[in-house]
């Protein structure tokens, strides 16, 4: 275990040294290199968003994601930095549209988190270890109604969501969090007062075992709900995050939504204001919150027009150097990519092809970004951005 810590520490220190060295030399950074890629067997029917999705990237540049084939079946993949693909399928995956293997998380050792949808359209979380062995969560849990494995840390601890049935067999407001430890032990959790606990994909757990996400607090008659961010420490204590300026109408999507946590305990995410416009934020481990926007009509206007609802700045993950990647919607109402460094500098980018929409999802400590690009026919392609 100590050797793994040294490896991880060496990567982080090397990244920091390289970037700080470049900063000291006062050389202007070149524009990012933006590329797309397609996995073997990916379909090309845009009506069902067939194609390739890059969903996670580790510090060695390995990308995890999935393809949707010509029959709309999902298959997981690992893509090496040299472009070589390894496809994999959970043995319980169905062969119908929307069924199969969904993956979202990847650690430095090549372990993967995800979920499998079987022939009955039932979802179960899983871990796939670096040797290709699957460990499935859920089948023995009382009242289990399905779930997803969303993120995995260096040690193989997976965090995700699951649904549980109520006494009347409904699943409304019974969405919970769980952590599966490498030894198979499962801990279920909800922040105090939560009716719904949501865990974001790819970057929701750090190597210390701290978890971030959001939770809903609703009135007794469920007529109103508010959405709050949270951090769950490794010992199970909670810190609530409410960004100043966030709206309070959860049913309209307003509130605070953390999306990632780095190994220093810094949080990135978005908050949604009373006009339902999205804005980015970073919260340091010490609790200081900085908000930011990629400037557009929707984010610079005091009273944005109605068509700004659900537009704005969507911040995704954060790396150990404090760089945040994400999506913003511009004046053309299309999706574009950005990354924001710790000093507040924002760089925007797009796939250099007419009509493409660019949606970053995850980044590593070197600043490499993966995600999804939609072409003009809405076929999906994997995204790789190198700053």
N, C-alpha and C positions, 0 to 999 in steps of 0.2 A: 504494500500500500504506500509506503514511504517513497518508493521509486516513482510511483505514479504522480505523487505530489510534486516531486522534483521535476518530472517531465512537464507537468502543467505549469509550474512556476517558471521554468525556463522559457516556455513559449510566451507567457505573459511578459516576462522581463525583456525578452528579445523584441517583441512587438513594441513595447514602450520605448526601448532604446532606439530602435530604427526610426520610429515616428518622431521622437524628441530630437534625434539627430538631424532629421530632415528639416524640422522646424527651425533649429538653431542656424542652419545654413541659409535660411531666408530665401530658399528657392521656391518659386510658385509651383503649387501642385498641378500636374497635368490633368486634363479632363478625364473622368472615369471611362474605362473601356466597358461598353455595354454589349453583351452577346446573348443570343438565344440558343437553346439546344432542344433536341427532340429525342425521346427515348424510343428504343426499338419496339415496334408493334403499336405505337400510339395511333389512335384514330384521327380522322380529319373532318368529322361532322361537327360543325360549329353550333348547330341547333341544340346539341346536348353537351356542349363544351368538352368534346373529346380532345385528347392531346396529352401534354406533359406539364406537370406542376412541380416546381422546385420548392420544397417546404422547409428544409433545414440545412445548415452547413456547419461543419466543424472546423477547428483550427488548422486542420491539414488540407482543407479545401474539398473534402468529400461532401457531396450533396445527397440528401435523402429526399424522396418525393414519390409520386405515383404517376402512372399513366392510365388513361381511359382508352380502351381499345375500340375497335370498330363495332363491338357489341355493347359498348358502354360498361364493360366490366373493368374493375380497378385492379391494378397490380403495383406492388411496391418496387422501388429501385434504389440502388446506391450508384452514384456516378463518381468515379475517381477523377482527380485533377487532370489526368491525361485524356479524359472523355470516355473511358471504358465504363460500360453499364453492367451492373449485376441486377437482374430481375429476381424477385422472390414473391411467393404467395403463401399465405397462411393456409394450412391444410383444411381448415373448416370453412374457407371462403366459398360463397355461392358463385354461380356462373351466369346470373341474370343481370339485367341493367341495374347499375348502382351497387351491385354486390361485389365482394372480393376484398382486397387488402388496401387499407388506408393507412398511411404513415405520416407522422408530423415531426417527431423528435429524433435527434441523433447526438451521441456523445463522441468524445475524442477517440474512444476505443472501437467505435463502429457498432455499438449497441443501438437499437432502434426501438422507439415506442410508436404505437398506433392502435388501430382497431380493425377487427375483421367483421364483415357483414355476411351472414350465412344465407342459405337458400330460403329461409323464412324471414329475411330482412331484419334479423336480430343482430345487434352490434355488441361485440365484446372487446375490451381492451387487451392488448398483448405487449410483451417485451420480446424482441428478437435479439439474442446475444450475438457477439461477434463471430461465433461458430455456426450461426444459422439456426439455433434451437429456439423454438417458440414457447413462451410461458403465458397462458391465457388467464385473465382475471374475470371472475363474475359468476361462473356456473354454479358455484356452491354457496352464493350469498343469498340470504333470505330476502324475498321481495325485490330481487334484482331485475331491472327492466331494461338493461342495456347501458352501454357507456363507451367512452373513448379514452385512450391513452394519449396524452398531449405533449409531454416533454419528459426528458430523461437526463440525469446529471452524470458526471464522470464515473461515479461509483455504481451506477445502474439503478438508482432510485427513480421510479416513474411516478408522475403526478397526472391526474386526469379527472374526469367527471363520470358520474353514473346516475342513472334514474332509479328511483325506488317506487314501488306501488304503494298507494295508501290503502287504508282498510276497505274503501269502496272500489279498489282496483284502478283508480285514476292515477295519473302521473303528474298532474298539474301542481307546480310548486313543490316538487320533490326531486330537485336536481342538486347533487351533493359533490363534494370533492373527496378524493382518496389519494393516498400515497402507498405505492408498493415498494417495499425495501428489497434490496438484492437477495435476501434470504427468503423472500416470498411473503413476509409478514405485511398485512394490509392495515392501514389506519384510515378510518373514515373521518371526515371533518366538515364542519360548517362554522363560519364566524358567528359569534353571538347575535341572535336575532334574525339570522338569515332564513329566508324562505327559498331562495335560489342561490346556489353557489356556482360560479362560472370560472373555469380555468382556461386561460388562453393557450394557444398552441406554440410549440417550438421552444420558448424561452421562459417558461413559467416557474422553473426550479433551478437554483444555482447549486454549485458543488458543495456548499455547506448544508444544503437541505432546506433553505428558506424558500417559500412558495409565495407567489403573488397571483392576484385575480380580482374579481369583483363579486359583490353579493347584494341581494335585493332584500329590503326591509319593507313590509307591506302592512297596511291597516288590517284590522281583524276581518273586515268584510271584503278585503282585497280590492277595494275601490281605488286605492292609490298605493304606489310603491316608489321608493327612492333607491338609487343605485350608488354604492360606495365601493371604493377600492380597499384592498387589504394586503397586509403582509403577514404570513404565518411563519414564525421563527421555528428553527429545528426542534425546540422544546415545546411547541404547541401554543405559544402566546401570540396574540393578534395585535396588530397595529392597523387602525382604520385610516384610510386616505380619502380626504375630500378636498378637491382642488377648488380654490376660491374662483367663483364665476361659473361653476357647474350648475346646470339646471336641476330641478328637483322632481320633475315629472318622468318617472322611470318608464311609464307606459309609452311615452313619446321618445324613448331612447336617451333621455338626458341623464347625466350623472358622471361618475369617474370610473374609468376603465383602464387599469394597469395592463400592460401587454408583455413586459419582460423584466427580468431581474438579473443583474450581472453578479460576478463573484465577490464584488465589494459591497453588495447590498443596495446598489443604486437601482431605481425603478424608472422605466419609461412607460408611456401610455398616452391616452387621450381623454379629454373631458368634453362633454357635450353641453353647450350652454342652453339658455332658455329659448333661444331661437332654433335649437336643434342643429347648430353649426358645430363641427368638430375642431378641436385645437389640441396641439401636442403639449406634453409636460415631461419634465424629468424631476425625480425626487431623489436627493442624495441619501446615503445611509444615515446621515445625521438629521434628516427630516426637512431639509431646505427644498422648496419646490420652485422650479423655474418653468414658466409657460412660454410657448413659442408658436409661431405660425409660419408657413410658407405663404408669402403675401399674395392674396388674390382678392377679387372684389368681395367675396364672401367673408374673408378674414380681416379685412381692413375697413369695412363699413360698419358704422355704429348700429345702424338698423338695416341689416341685410335683407334683400328681397326674399320672397317666399320660396323661390326656386333654389335658395342656398341651403335649405334644410337637408341635412345629411351630407353636405359637401364640407370642404375644409381640409384640415390636416390630420391624417391618421398615422400616429407614431406606432412603430412596431417594436422590435427588440433593441436592446442596448448592450454594447460590448464593454470589456473591462476598461477601455480608455474613455468611456463616456460618449462614444459615437452612437447615434440613434438613426435607424433607417425607417423609411415609411413611404406612405402614399399621400399625394395631395390631388385635389380636383381643381383644375385651372379654369380660366374663363371659358374654355371650350367645353367644360363639364366632363372632360375625359380624365382618366387616371394617369398620373405621372409619378415618377420616383424622386426621392430626395434622401440625402443623409445630412445629419447635423453633427458637427464635432463638438467637443466639450466646451470650446470657447465661443460657441454660438454661431459659427459659420455654417451656412446652409448651401449645399450644392444640389442642384436639380439635374435630372437626366431622363432620357427616354430611349427606348429602342429606336435605332436610326432607320426606321421603315415607316412609310406613310400609313397613317390610320391605326397604328398599334397603340394599345393601352398598356402601361407599365405599372406593375404592382409588386414592389419589394415586400418580402415577408420576414426574412431572417438574415442575420449577419454574424460573422465570426470576429475574433479578436484582432485579426489582420485588417478588418474593414471590408472583406469580401461579402457580397450580398447575393442572396438567391431569392427567387420568387416566381411570378407568373407574368407572361406577356400574352395579351389577347390580340389576335390579328383582326383584320377587317371582317372576317367571317366568323369571329368569336371562337375560333379554334385556339386552344391554349398551348403555349410553348414555355419551356423552362427558361429562367432568367439567371444570368450570371453577370455581376457587376464587379469590376476590380478598380478601386480608386487609384 
